[in-house]
Amino acid sequence: MTQEQAILEVLALPKGNPQRGRILQLLASWKITLELNDPTDDAERGVLMVLSQAYLEWEQATEERGIQQGIQQGIQQGIQQGIQQGIQAERQITLETLFKARFGAIDESLAAIVPSLMALSAEDYTQFLLALPQLSQDKVVARFQAQKR
């Protein structure tokens, strides 16, 4: 069996074959080495021609893996961002509902501190919600206006 035939057999392996990718990587490396050594005879040039196809397939598979990884990372980041936006929207609605129930309306001073309250850690936010029934509007506003400064 010639080197060209062996390379063609590798190229004929099913794309899902786990060894195919590793062998293509080795063949791509071999192609680069041959090119650097400037093939001089027809046999080396023939091998290089067949290796070019192996290199192209390896390059395409590598690009596809990179694209898939990028898509997965994008999906994960999108999910995380969506969760954070959902949490922030829920916090804003909860605060506005509680302020209306506790103080009757949301005036400018209460509206101004909502972003600070939304930025609290989960623990601090929960502590604030538990303390809210005992706090006057002036105390709530004073406490969180001081934190904004």
N, C-alpha and C positions, 0 to 999 in steps of 0.2 A: 504494500500500500504506500502511495506517495504522500508527501506532506499535504499537497493540495487536496487529495481524496480525504485525508483525515480531517482537514478543516471543513470540507463540505459535509462530512458526516456530523460534525459538531453543529453546523448550521442547520442540519436537517432534524436535530433533536427538537422535541416539542418545547414551545416557549415556556411552559410551566415546569419543565424539568429543573430541579434545584441545582444540578451540576452545570447546566448550560451557562448560567450567568457567570459562575466562577471561571469556567473554561474560556468564555468570551473575553473576560477581563484579562486572562493570561495571554490570549491571542492578540488582544489590542496592545498589550505591553510588548509582545514580540514584534508586532508590526512597527511600533515606534522605534524599537531597537534596530530593526533592519533598515528603516529609513535613515536613521542617524549614521549607520555604517555605509550608506550609499551602495546599494546592491550593484554588483558588477556583472554577474553572469545571468543568462536567461532563466536558469532554475530559480535563483533568488528573486528575480523580477516576477516570475510566475507565482511563487509563493506569496509575494507581496500583493499581487493582484487579488488573490483569494482572501488574504488577510484583510484587505480593505473592506470586503463585505462583512467579515466578522467584526471589524472595528465599528462599522456603521451600525450594525445591530446592537453591539455593546453600548455605543454612545446613545442610541435611541432608548434602550432599556434604562440606562442611567438617567436620562432626561425624564422619562416617564415616572421613575421612582421619585425624582426630585419634585416633579409636579404633584404627584400624589401626596408626598409629605407636606408640600406647601398648602395643598387643599385641606389636609387634615389639621394643620396648624391654624389655618384661617377659620375653619369650622369651630375649633376649640376656642379661639379668641372671640369669635362671634357669639358663641354660647355664653362665655364668661361675661362679655359686654352686655348681652341681653339680660342675664341674671342681675347684674349690677343695676341696669336701668330699671328693671322690674322692682328691685328692692327700693331704689330711690323713689320711684313713683308711689309705691305702697306707703313708704314713710311719709311722703308729702300728703297723701290723702288722709292717712291716719292722724297726722298732726293737725291738719285743717279741720277734720271732723271733731277731734277732741277739743281744739280751741273754741270752735263754735258751740259745742255742748257745755264747756266749762265757763267761757267768758261771754257767750251770746253772739259774738261776731269776731271777725278777724280784722283788726285795724292795721294801720301802717306799721306800728311798732312790732306787732306779732308777726306780720308778714316778713318784716326785715330779718327776724331771727330764724325763720324756717330753714334757710340754707345751712346755718350753723348747727341746728339740731339734726338735720339730715346727714351731716358729716360725722356725727358722733359714732364711736365704736358701738357694736351691738350691745355690749354690757352697759355702757354709759347711757345709751338710748333707752334701754329697758328701765334703768334706774330713774331716768327722767320721767318716763311714762308712769311709773309707780308713784313718784312723788307729786305729779301734777295735781291731783285732787286737793292736796294741802297747800298749794302755792297760789298766791295772788298773781294777777296779770303783771303788776308792777315788779314783783320779785322775779318772775320768769324772764321778763324783758331785761331787767337790770343784770341778771346773772349771765345771759347770753350776749348782751351788748358788750359787756366787759370782756368776754372771751373773743369777740370779733376784733377788738383793738390790739 
